Amino acid sequence: MNVKNAKKLVFVNILKKKQCKECRGTSICEHQRRKDQCKECGGSSICEHKRRRNICKECGGSSICKHRRMKSTCKECKLIVLPPISVIPQQVLSVLPVLPSIKKILSK
């Protein structure tokens, strides 16, 4: 084991110990939750609306897109913009799985 891997292992073990409920790690509150995510303790990851800060729409959380949806599930944000079908070579089209509904949109 080289020094770099040993340092990573020590760092991971420290994190595990801090967050271990059985060991009463320093990151665990009296409610047996992570301190930063405990609503009752007023954790730093909880906003004024009593939600996780990153997914709160009112606070504009980092996981919320401009359409006010979760970034990971927003269909509008995930929409792939492709050139019209007529511009794409037939060889490429045969390899790419393009849905019929998208073909309709792109051919306009």
Secondary structure, DSSP 4 states (H G I P E B T S, - for coil): --HHHHHHHHHHHHHHHHT-TTTT-TTB-TTSSBGGG-TTTT-TTB-TTSSBGGG-TTTT-TTB-TTSSBGGG-HHHH------GGGS-HHHHHHS---HHHHHHHT-
